[in-house]
């Protein structure tokens, strides 16, 4: 799963890739949700847009 994690060189978006164990989709979704709640990267847009 990839979640927004900021902007890199040139203002291009960067994603954080999360990988979980087999049949642990719930844990993976929980981790992604916790990251989204702790940051605001999902709400930002690149400058110039």
C-alpha distance matrix in Angstrom:
0.0 3.8 6.7 10.3 12.2 15.6 17.7 19.0 22.3 23.8 21.7 18.7 15.3 13.1 9.3 8.1 5.6 5.2 6.5 8.8 12.1 13.3 13.9 12.4 9.8 12.0 11.7 7.9 8.4 11.5 10.3 8.0 11.2 13.5 12.2 12.7 16.0 17.1 16.6 17.5 15.4 14.0 17.7 19.0 20.0 21.1 24.9 27.1 25.3
3.8 0.0 3.8 6.9 8.9 12.0 14.0 15.3 18.7 20.1 17.9 15.0 11.6 9.3 5.6 5.3 4.4 6.2 8.9 11.8 15.3 16.9 17.7 15.8 13.3 14.9 14.3 10.6 10.6 13.1 11.3 8.3 11.4 13.4 11.2 11.2 15.0 15.7 14.4 14.9 12.3 11.3 15.0 15.8 16.6 17.5 21.2 23.5 21.9
6.7 3.8 0.0 3.8 6.3 9.5 12.1 14.3 17.9 19.1 16.4 14.1 10.4 8.5 5.3 5.3 6.6 8.0 11.4 13.9 17.6 19.3 19.7 17.3 14.7 15.4 14.7 11.3 10.5 12.2 10.3 6.9 9.2 11.0 8.4 7.8 11.6 12.4 10.8 11.1 8.7 7.7 11.5 12.5 13.9 15.3 18.9 21.5 19.9
10.3 6.9 3.8 0.0 3.8 6.1 8.7 11.4 14.9 16.0 13.0 11.1 7.3 6.2 4.6 6.2 9.0 11.1 14.7 17.4 21.1 23.1 23.5 21.0 18.5 19.0 18.1 14.9 13.9 15.1 13.1 9.7 11.3 12.6 9.4 8.2 11.8 12.0 9.4 8.9 5.7 5.5 9.0 9.2 10.4 11.7 15.2 17.9 16.6
12.2 8.9 6.3 3.8 0.0 3.8 7.1 9.4 13.2 14.9 12.2 10.9 7.6 5.5 5.0 5.6 9.2 11.4 15.1 17.9 21.7 24.1 24.9 22.1 20.1 20.4 18.9 15.9 15.6 16.1 13.4 10.8 12.6 12.7 9.0 8.9 12.1 11.1 8.3 8.8 5.7 7.7 10.6 10.0 11.6 12.1 15.1 18.4 17.8
15.6 12.0 9.5 6.1 3.8 0.0 3.8 6.8 10.4 11.8 8.9 8.5 5.9 5.3 7.1 8.8 12.5 15.0 18.6 21.6 25.3 27.8 28.6 25.9 23.8 24.1 22.6 19.6 19.2 19.7 17.0 14.4 15.8 15.8 12.1 11.5 14.3 13.0 9.6 9.0 5.7 8.5 10.3 8.4 9.4 9.1 11.8 15.2 15.1
17.7 14.0 12.1 8.7 7.1 3.8 0.0 3.8 6.9 8.1 5.3 5.3 4.3 5.2 8.5 11.0 14.4 17.4 20.9 24.1 27.8 30.1 31.2 28.7 26.6 27.3 25.9 22.7 22.3 23.1 20.5 17.7 19.3 19.5 15.8 15.1 17.9 16.7 13.1 12.1 8.7 11.0 12.3 9.4 9.0 7.3 9.6 12.7 13.3
19.0 15.3 14.3 11.4 9.4 6.8 3.8 0.0 3.8 6.3 5.5 5.3 6.1 6.1 9.7 12.0 15.0 18.3 21.4 24.9 28.4 30.9 32.3 30.0 28.1 29.2 27.6 24.3 24.4 25.4 22.4 20.0 22.0 22.1 18.3 18.1 21.0 19.5 16.2 15.6 12.3 14.6 16.0 13.1 12.3 9.8 11.6 14.3 15.4
22.3 18.7 17.9 14.9 13.2 10.4 6.9 3.8 0.0 3.8 5.5 6.3 8.8 9.4 13.1 15.5 18.2 21.7 24.6 28.2 31.6 34.0 35.6 33.5 31.6 32.8 31.2 27.9 28.1 29.1 26.2 23.7 25.7 25.8 22.0 21.8 24.6 23.1 19.7 18.9 15.6 17.9 18.9 15.7 14.2 11.0 11.8 13.9 15.8
23.8 20.1 19.1 16.0 14.9 11.8 8.1 6.3 3.8 0.0 3.8 5.5 9.0 11.0 14.8 17.7 20.3 23.9 26.9 30.4 33.9 36.1 37.5 35.5 33.3 34.4 33.2 29.8 29.6 30.8 28.2 25.4 27.1 27.5 23.8 23.1 25.8 24.6 21.0 19.6 16.3 18.1 18.6 15.2 12.9 9.3 9.5 10.8 12.9
21.7 17.9 16.4 13.0 12.2 8.9 5.3 5.5 5.5 3.8 0.0 3.8 6.4 9.0 12.7 15.7 18.7 22.0 25.3 28.7 32.3 34.4 35.5 33.3 31.0 31.8 30.7 27.4 26.9 28.0 25.5 22.6 24.0 24.5 20.9 19.8 22.4 21.5 17.8 16.0 12.8 14.5 14.8 11.4 9.2 5.7 6.7 8.9 10.4
18.7 15.0 14.1 11.1 10.9 8.5 5.3 5.3 6.3 5.5 3.8 0.0 3.8 6.6 10.0 13.4 15.9 19.4 22.4 25.9 29.5 31.4 32.5 30.6 28.2 29.4 28.5 25.0 24.6 26.1 23.7 20.6 22.4 23.3 19.8 18.7 21.8 21.2 17.7 16.1 12.5 13.6 14.7 11.8 9.7 6.9 9.3 11.1 11.5
15.3 11.6 10.4 7.3 7.6 5.9 4.3 6.1 8.8 9.0 6.4 3.8 0.0 3.8 6.7 10.2 12.9 16.2 19.4 22.7 26.4 28.2 29.2 27.2 24.7 25.7 24.8 21.4 20.8 22.3 20.0 16.9 18.6 19.6 16.2 15.1 18.3 17.9 14.5 13.2 9.4 10.2 11.9 9.7 8.4 7.1 10.5 12.8 12.3
13.1 9.3 8.5 6.2 5.5 5.3 5.2 6.1 9.4 11.0 9.0 6.6 3.8 0.0 3.8 6.8 9.6 13.0 16.2 19.6 23.3 25.4 26.6 24.5 22.4 23.5 22.2 18.8 18.8 20.2 17.5 14.7 17.0 17.8 14.2 13.9 17.3 16.6 13.6 13.3 9.6 10.8 13.3 11.7 11.5 10.6 13.8 16.4 16.1
9.3 5.6 5.3 4.6 5.0 7.1 8.5 9.7 13.1 14.8 12.7 10.0 6.7 3.8 0.0 3.8 6.2 9.5 12.7 16.1 19.7 21.8 22.9 20.7 18.6 19.8 18.6 15.1 15.2 16.8 14.3 11.4 14.1 15.2 11.8 11.8 15.5 15.2 12.9 13.0 9.6 10.0 13.3 12.8 13.2 13.2 16.7 19.3 18.4
8.1 5.3 5.3 6.2 5.6 8.8 11.0 12.0 15.5 17.7 15.7 13.4 10.2 6.8 3.8 0.0 3.8 6.4 9.9 13.1 16.8 19.3 20.5 18.1 16.4 17.5 15.8 12.4 13.2 14.4 11.4 9.3 12.5 13.0 9.8 10.9 14.4 13.8 12.2 13.5 10.7 11.4 15.0 15.0 16.1 16.4 19.7 22.6 21.8
5.6 4.4 6.6 9.0 9.2 12.5 14.4 15.0 18.2 20.3 18.7 15.9 12.9 9.6 6.2 3.8 0.0 3.8 6.6 10.1 13.6 15.9 17.4 15.4 13.9 15.7 14.2 10.6 12.0 13.9 11.2 9.4 13.1 14.1 11.6 12.9 16.4 16.3 15.3 16.6 14.1 14.0 17.8 18.1 19.1 19.4 22.9 25.5 24.4
5.2 6.2 8.0 11.1 11.4 15.0 17.4 18.3 21.7 23.9 22.0 19.4 16.2 13.0 9.5 6.4 3.8 0.0 3.8 6.7 10.4 12.9 14.3 11.9 10.7 12.4 10.5 7.1 9.3 11.0 8.3 7.6 11.4 12.2 10.6 12.5 15.6 15.6 15.6 17.4 15.6 15.3 19.1 20.1 21.5 22.3 25.8 28.5 27.3
6.5 8.9 11.4 14.7 15.1 18.6 20.9 21.4 24.6 26.9 25.3 22.4 19.4 16.2 12.7 9.9 6.6 3.8 0.0 3.8 7.1 9.6 11.6 9.8 9.4 11.8 10.1 7.2 10.2 12.2 10.2 10.3 13.9 14.8 13.9 15.9 18.7 18.9 19.2 21.1 19.3 18.9 22.7 23.7 25.0 25.8 29.3 31.9 30.6
8.8 11.8 13.9 17.4 17.9 21.6 24.1 24.9 28.2 30.4 28.7 25.9 22.7 19.6 16.1 13.1 10.1 6.7 3.8 0.0 3.8 6.6 8.4 6.3 7.0 9.4 7.6 5.8 9.4 11.0 9.8 10.9 14.0 14.9 14.8 17.0 19.3 19.8 20.7 22.9 21.6 21.0 24.7 26.2 27.8 28.8 32.4 35.0 33.5
12.1 15.3 17.6 21.1 21.7 25.3 27.8 28.4 31.6 33.9 32.3 29.5 26.4 23.3 19.7 16.8 13.6 10.4 7.1 3.8 0.0 3.8 6.4 5.5 7.8 10.3 9.0 8.5 12.0 13.4 12.8 14.3 17.1 17.9 18.3 20.5 22.5 23.1 24.3 26.5 25.4 24.6 28.3 29.9 31.5 32.5 36.1 38.7 37.2
13.3 16.9 19.3 23.1 24.1 27.8 30.1 30.9 34.0 36.1 34.4 31.4 28.2 25.4 21.8 19.3 15.9 12.9 9.6 6.6 3.8 0.0 3.8 5.5 7.5 10.6 10.5 10.3 13.1 15.0 15.1 16.3 18.8 20.1 20.8 22.6 24.6 25.6 26.8 28.7 27.5 26.3 30.0 31.7 33.1 34.3 38.0 40.4 38.6
13.9 17.7 19.7 23.5 24.9 28.6 31.2 32.3 35.6 37.5 35.5 32.5 29.2 26.6 22.9 20.5 17.4 14.3 11.6 8.4 6.4 3.8 0.0 3.8 5.7 8.1 9.2 9.8 11.7 13.5 14.6 15.9 17.6 19.2 20.5 22.0 23.6 25.1 26.5 28.4 27.6 26.0 29.5 31.6 33.2 34.8 38.5 40.8 38.8
12.4 15.8 17.3 21.0 22.1 25.9 28.7 30.0 33.5 35.5 33.3 30.6 27.2 24.5 20.7 18.1 15.4 11.9 9.8 6.3 5.5 5.5 3.8 0.0 3.8 5.4 5.5 6.5 8.8 10.1 11.0 12.7 14.5 15.7 17.1 18.8 20.3 21.6 23.2 25.3 24.7 23.4 26.9 29.1 30.9 32.6 36.2 38.8 36.8
9.8 13.3 14.7 18.5 20.1 23.8 26.6 28.1 31.6 33.3 31.0 28.2 24.7 22.4 18.6 16.4 13.9 10.7 9.4 7.0 7.8 7.5 5.7 3.8 0.0 3.8 5.5 5.0 6.1 8.5 9.9 10.6 12.1 14.1 15.4 16.5 18.2 20.0 21.3 22.9 22.2 20.5 23.9 26.2 28.0 29.8 33.5 35.9 33.7
12.0 14.9 15.4 19.0 20.4 24.1 27.3 29.2 32.8 34.4 31.8 29.4 25.7 23.5 19.8 17.5 15.7 12.4 11.8 9.4 10.3 10.6 8.1 5.4 3.8 0.0 3.8 5.4 5.1 6.1 8.6 9.9 10.4 12.2 14.3 15.3 16.3 18.3 20.1 21.9 21.9 20.2 23.3 25.9 28.1 30.3 33.8 36.3 34.2
11.7 14.3 14.7 18.1 18.9 22.6 25.9 27.6 31.2 33.2 30.7 28.5 24.8 22.2 18.6 15.8 14.2 10.5 10.1 7.6 9.0 10.5 9.2 5.5 5.5 3.8 0.0 3.8 5.5 5.0 6.2 8.7 9.8 10.5 12.4 14.3 15.3 16.5 18.5 20.9 20.8 19.8 23.0 25.4 27.7 29.6 33.0 35.8 34.0
7.9 10.6 11.3 14.9 15.9 19.6 22.7 24.3 27.9 29.8 27.4 25.0 21.4 18.8 15.1 12.4 10.6 7.1 7.2 5.8 8.5 10.3 9.8 6.5 5.0 5.4 3.8 0.0 3.8 5.4 5.2 6.3 8.6 9.9 10.8 12.5 14.3 15.5 16.8 18.9 18.2 17.1 20.6 22.7 24.8 26.5 30.0 32.7 30.9
8.4 10.6 10.5 13.9 15.6 19.2 22.3 24.4 28.1 29.6 26.9 24.6 20.8 18.8 15.2 13.2 12.0 9.3 10.2 9.4 12.0 13.1 11.7 8.8 6.1 5.1 5.5 3.8 0.0 3.8 5.5 5.1 6.1 8.5 9.9 10.5 12.2 14.2 15.5 17.0 16.8 15.1 18.3 20.8 23.0 25.2 28.7 31.2 29.2
11.5 13.1 12.2 15.1 16.1 19.7 23.1 25.4 29.1 30.8 28.0 26.1 22.3 20.2 16.8 14.4 13.9 11.0 12.2 11.0 13.4 15.0 13.5 10.1 8.5 6.1 5.0 5.4 3.8 0.0 3.8 5.5 5.1 6.1 8.6 9.9 10.5 12.2 14.3 16.5 16.9 15.7 18.7 21.3 23.9 26.2 29.5 32.3 30.4
10.3 11.3 10.3 13.1 13.4 17.0 20.5 22.4 26.2 28.2 25.5 23.7 20.0 17.5 14.3 11.4 11.2 8.3 10.2 9.8 12.8 15.1 14.6 11.0 9.9 8.6 6.2 5.2 5.5 3.8 0.0 3.8 5.4 5.1 6.2 8.7 9.9 10.6 12.4 15.0 15.1 14.6 17.8 19.9 22.5 24.4 27.6 30.6 29.1
8.0 8.3 6.9 9.7 10.8 14.4 17.7 20.0 23.7 25.4 22.6 20.6 16.9 14.7 11.4 9.3 9.4 7.6 10.3 10.9 14.3 16.3 15.9 12.7 10.6 9.9 8.7 6.3 5.1 5.5 3.8 0.0 3.8 5.5 5.2 6.2 8.7 10.0 10.7 12.6 12.2 11.2 14.6 16.7 19.1 21.1 24.4 27.3 25.6
11.2 11.4 9.2 11.3 12.6 15.8 19.3 22.0 25.7 27.1 24.0 22.4 18.6 17.0 14.1 12.5 13.1 11.4 13.9 14.0 17.1 18.8 17.6 14.5 12.1 10.4 9.8 8.6 6.1 5.1 5.4 3.8 0.0 3.8 5.4 5.1 6.2 8.6 10.0 11.6 12.2 10.9 13.6 16.4 19.2 21.7 24.8 27.7 25.8
13.5 13.4 11.0 12.6 12.7 15.8 19.5 22.1 25.8 27.5 24.5 23.3 19.6 17.8 15.2 13.0 14.1 12.2 14.8 14.9 17.9 20.1 19.2 15.7 14.1 12.2 10.5 9.9 8.5 6.1 5.1 5.5 3.8 0.0 3.8 5.4 5.1 6.2 8.7 11.4 12.5 12.3 14.8 17.2 20.3 22.6 25.5 28.6 27.1
12.2 11.2 8.4 9.4 9.0 12.1 15.8 18.3 22.0 23.8 20.9 19.8 16.2 14.2 11.8 9.8 11.6 10.6 13.9 14.8 18.3 20.8 20.5 17.1 15.4 14.3 12.4 10.8 9.9 8.6 6.2 5.2 5.4 3.8 0.0 3.8 5.5 5.1 6.2 9.1 9.5 9.9 12.8 14.5 17.5 19.4 22.3 25.6 24.4
12.7 11.2 7.8 8.2 8.9 11.5 15.1 18.1 21.8 23.1 19.8 18.7 15.1 13.9 11.8 10.9 12.9 12.5 15.9 17.0 20.5 22.6 22.0 18.8 16.5 15.3 14.3 12.5 10.5 9.9 8.7 6.2 5.1 5.4 3.8 0.0 3.8 5.5 5.3 6.6 7.4 6.9 9.5 11.8 14.9 17.4 20.3 23.3 21.7
16.0 15.0 11.6 11.8 12.1 14.3 17.9 21.0 24.6 25.8 22.4 21.8 18.3 17.3 15.5 14.4 16.4 15.6 18.7 19.3 22.5 24.6 23.6 20.3 18.2 16.3 15.3 14.3 12.2 10.5 9.9 8.7 6.2 5.1 5.5 3.8 0.0 3.8 5.6 7.3 9.7 9.5 10.9 13.6 17.1 19.7 22.2 25.3 23.8
17.1 15.7 12.4 12.0 11.1 13.0 16.7 19.5 23.1 24.6 21.5 21.2 17.9 16.6 15.2 13.8 16.3 15.6 18.9 19.8 23.1 25.6 25.1 21.6 20.0 18.3 16.5 15.5 14.2 12.2 10.6 10.0 8.6 6.2 5.1 5.5 3.8 0.0 3.8 7.1 9.4 10.6 12.1 13.8 17.3 19.5 21.7 25.1 24.2
16.6 14.4 10.8 9.4 8.3 9.6 13.1 16.2 19.7 21.0 17.8 17.7 14.5 13.6 12.9 12.2 15.3 15.6 19.2 20.7 24.3 26.8 26.5 23.2 21.3 20.1 18.5 16.8 15.5 14.3 12.4 10.7 10.0 8.7 6.2 5.3 5.6 3.8 0.0 3.8 5.8 7.8 9.1 10.2 13.7 15.7 17.9 21.3 20.5
17.5 14.9 11.1 8.9 8.8 9.0 12.1 15.6 18.9 19.6 16.0 16.1 13.2 13.3 13.0 13.5 16.6 17.4 21.1 22.9 26.5 28.7 28.4 25.3 22.9 21.9 20.9 18.9 17.0 16.5 15.0 12.6 11.6 11.4 9.1 6.6 7.3 7.1 3.8 0.0 3.8 5.5 5.5 6.8 10.5 13.0 15.1 18.3 17.2
15.4 12.3 8.7 5.7 5.7 5.7 8.7 12.3 15.6 16.3 12.8 12.5 9.4 9.6 9.6 10.7 14.1 15.6 19.3 21.6 25.4 27.5 27.6 24.7 22.2 21.9 20.8 18.2 16.8 16.9 15.1 12.2 12.2 12.5 9.5 7.4 9.7 9.4 5.8 3.8 0.0 3.8 5.4 5.3 8.3 10.2 12.9 16.2 15.1
14.0 11.3 7.7 5.5 7.7 8.5 11.0 14.6 17.9 18.1 14.5 13.6 10.2 10.8 10.0 11.4 14.0 15.3 18.9 21.0 24.6 26.3 26.0 23.4 20.5 20.2 19.8 17.1 15.1 15.7 14.6 11.2 10.9 12.3 9.9 6.9 9.5 10.6 7.8 5.5 3.8 0.0 3.8 5.8 8.3 11.1 14.2 16.8 14.9
17.7 15.0 11.5 9.0 10.6 10.3 12.3 16.0 18.9 18.6 14.8 14.7 11.9 13.3 13.3 15.0 17.8 19.1 22.7 24.7 28.3 30.0 29.5 26.9 23.9 23.3 23.0 20.6 18.3 18.7 17.8 14.6 13.6 14.8 12.8 9.5 10.9 12.1 9.1 5.5 5.4 3.8 0.0 3.8 6.8 10.3 12.7 15.2 13.1
19.0 15.8 12.5 9.2 10.0 8.4 9.4 13.1 15.7 15.2 11.4 11.8 9.7 11.7 12.8 15.0 18.1 20.1 23.7 26.2 29.9 31.7 31.6 29.1 26.2 25.9 25.4 22.7 20.8 21.3 19.9 16.7 16.4 17.2 14.5 11.8 13.6 13.8 10.2 6.8 5.3 5.8 3.8 0.0 3.8 6.8 9.0 11.8 10.4
20.0 16.6 13.9 10.4 11.6 9.4 9.0 12.3 14.2 12.9 9.2 9.7 8.4 11.5 13.2 16.1 19.1 21.5 25.0 27.8 31.5 33.1 33.2 30.9 28.0 28.1 27.7 24.8 23.0 23.9 22.5 19.1 19.2 20.3 17.5 14.9 17.1 17.3 13.7 10.5 8.3 8.3 6.8 3.8 0.0 3.8 6.4 8.6 6.9
21.1 17.5 15.3 11.7 12.1 9.1 7.3 9.8 11.0 9.3 5.7 6.9 7.1 10.6 13.2 16.4 19.4 22.3 25.8 28.8 32.5 34.3 34.8 32.6 29.8 30.3 29.6 26.5 25.2 26.2 24.4 21.1 21.7 22.6 19.4 17.4 19.7 19.5 15.7 13.0 10.2 11.1 10.3 6.8 3.8 0.0 3.8 6.3 6.1
24.9 21.2 18.9 15.2 15.1 11.8 9.6 11.6 11.8 9.5 6.7 9.3 10.5 13.8 16.7 19.7 22.9 25.8 29.3 32.4 36.1 38.0 38.5 36.2 33.5 33.8 33.0 30.0 28.7 29.5 27.6 24.4 24.8 25.5 22.3 20.3 22.2 21.7 17.9 15.1 12.9 14.2 12.7 9.0 6.4 3.8 0.0 3.8 5.6
27.1 23.5 21.5 17.9 18.4 15.2 12.7 14.3 13.9 10.8 8.9 11.1 12.8 16.4 19.3 22.6 25.5 28.5 31.9 35.0 38.7 40.4 40.8 38.8 35.9 36.3 35.8 32.7 31.2 32.3 30.6 27.3 27.7 28.6 25.6 23.3 25.3 25.1 21.3 18.3 16.2 16.8 15.2 11.8 8.6 6.3 3.8 0.0 3.8
25.3 21.9 19.9 16.6 17.8 15.1 13.3 15.4 15.8 12.9 10.4 11.5 12.3 16.1 18.4 21.8 24.4 27.3 30.6 33.5 37.2 38.6 38.8 36.8 33.7 34.2 34.0 30.9 29.2 30.4 29.1 25.6 25.8 27.1 24.4 21.7 23.8 24.2 20.5 17.2 15.1 14.9 13.1 10.4 6.9 6.1 5.6 3.8 0.0
